[in-house]
Amino acid sequence: MTIHEELVSQFEAYLTESKRFEEKGIKASGMRARKALAEIAKLCKERRKEIQEAKSGEDA
């Protein structure tokens, strides 16, 4: 699975868990939503690095 696909998957998980937390008040869903957000932040950094490396490779 590519980083892009993982980002999409984590965002979908975030949306699902956030909705459960907001609508039903399920505290565990709030925790899972926060975990998904943390994973998204990590994946964003990795993806930015990939893009920068690809960009730098083209300039060379």
Buried (B, 14 or more C-beta within 10 A) or exposed (E): EEBEEBBBBBBEBBEBBBEBBEEEEBEEBBEBBBBBBEBBEBBEEEBEEEEEEEEEEEEE
